């Protein structure tokens, strides 16, 4: 939660300070992760290799930005696309796929048991 202070100087007895709670940008973007992941997966289907490389690159950046709990929700869908990309035979796709896996496993808490 993010808070801001509003100063109201129209008060007749001096300044009136009010604390206003607002959602942080991280809370706001957390709402969009499902749409972002599903949109990228949808775009990945039946596209040329350049688009697929760009989507994998976007996934690799997205995985770095996602909080762990959001990543856990969407990682299986992303891994499905990684498996499909390995059969494409493109080095860039393979490199970005490995980057996604490296980042996602680095973010995993080793002390957490499933």
C-alpha positions as CSV (number, residue, x, y, z in Angstrom):
1,X,0.0,0.0,0.0
2,X,1.3,3.5,-0.8
3,X,0.2,6.5,1.1
4,X,0.2,10.2,0.2
5,X,-0.4,13.3,2.2
6,X,-2.9,15.9,1.1
7,X,-2.6,19.4,2.5
8,X,-5.8,21.4,2.5
9,X,-5.0,25.0,3.0
10,X,-8.6,26.2,2.6
11,X,-9.3,25.3,6.2
12,X,-10.2,28.3,8.4
13,X,-8.0,27.1,11.2
14,X,-4.7,26.7,9.3
15,X,-3.6,23.6,7.4
16,X,-5.5,20.3,7.4
17,X,-3.4,17.3,6.7
18,X,-5.0,14.1,5.4
19,X,-3.4,10.7,4.9
20,X,-4.7,9.1,1.8
21,X,-4.0,5.4,1.1
22,X,-3.6,4.4,-2.5
23,X,-2.6,1.2,-4.3
24,X,1.0,1.1,-5.4
25,X,1.9,0.5,-9.0
26,X,3.1,-3.0,-8.1
27,X,-0.4,-3.8,-6.7
28,X,-1.9,-2.5,-9.9
29,X,0.4,-4.4,-12.3
30,X,-0.2,-7.6,-10.3
31,X,-3.8,-7.5,-11.6
32,X,-2.5,-7.6,-15.2
33,X,-0.1,-10.5,-15.1
34,X,-2.8,-13.1,-16.0
35,X,-3.8,-11.0,-19.1
36,X,-0.2,-10.4,-20.1
37,X,0.8,-14.1,-19.9
38,X,-2.3,-15.3,-21.7
39,X,-1.9,-12.6,-24.4
40,X,1.7,-13.5,-25.0
41,X,0.8,-17.2,-25.2
42,X,-2.0,-16.4,-27.7
43,X,0.4,-14.4,-29.8
44,X,3.0,-17.2,-29.7
45,X,0.7,-19.5,-31.6
46,X,1.3,-19.7,-35.4
47,X,3.7,-16.8,-35.6
48,X,6.9,-16.4,-37.5
49,X,10.2,-17.0,-35.7
50,X,11.0,-13.4,-35.1
51,X,7.8,-12.8,-33.2
52,X,8.3,-16.0,-31.2
53,X,11.8,-14.8,-30.2
54,X,10.4,-11.4,-29.2
55,X,7.7,-13.1,-27.1
56,X,10.3,-15.4,-25.4
57,X,12.4,-12.3,-24.7
58,X,9.3,-10.6,-23.2
59,X,8.6,-13.7,-21.1
60,X,12.2,-13.6,-19.8
61,X,11.8,-10.0,-18.7
62,X,8.4,-10.6,-17.3
63,X,9.7,-13.5,-15.1
64,X,12.2,-11.1,-13.6
65,X,9.5,-8.6,-12.7
66,X,6.9,-11.0,-11.4
67,X,6.6,-11.5,-7.6
68,X,7.1,-15.2,-6.6
69,X,3.5,-15.9,-5.9
70,X,2.4,-14.6,-9.4
71,X,5.2,-16.5,-11.0
72,X,4.1,-19.8,-9.4
73,X,0.6,-19.2,-10.8
74,X,1.8,-18.8,-14.4
75,X,5.0,-20.8,-14.6
76,X,3.4,-24.0,-15.9
77,X,1.9,-22.1,-18.8
78,X,5.2,-20.5,-19.6
79,X,7.0,-23.8,-19.4
80,X,4.6,-25.3,-21.9
81,X,5.6,-22.7,-24.4
82,X,9.3,-23.2,-23.6
83,X,8.8,-26.9,-24.4
84,X,7.2,-26.1,-27.7
85,X,10.0,-23.6,-28.5
86,X,12.8,-26.1,-28.0
87,X,11.4,-28.1,-31.0
88,X,11.7,-25.0,-33.2
89,X,15.5,-25.4,-33.5
90,X,16.2,-21.7,-33.1
91,X,19.2,-20.7,-30.9
92,X,17.6,-17.4,-29.8
93,X,14.4,-19.2,-28.7
94,X,16.5,-21.7,-26.8
95,X,18.6,-19.0,-25.2
96,X,15.6,-17.0,-24.0
97,X,13.9,-20.2,-22.8
98,X,17.0,-21.0,-20.7
99,X,17.0,-17.4,-19.4
100,X,13.4,-17.8,-18.2
101,X,14.2,-21.1,-16.5
102,X,17.3,-19.7,-14.8
103,X,15.4,-16.6,-13.5
104,X,12.4,-18.6,-12.3
105,X,14.5,-21.1,-10.4
106,X,16.7,-18.4,-8.9
107,X,13.5,-16.8,-7.6
108,X,12.3,-20.1,-6.0
109,X,12.8,-20.3,-2.3
110,X,14.9,-23.5,-1.7
111,X,13.6,-23.9,1.8
112,X,10.0,-24.1,0.6
113,X,8.7,-27.6,0.3
114,X,5.8,-28.5,-2.0
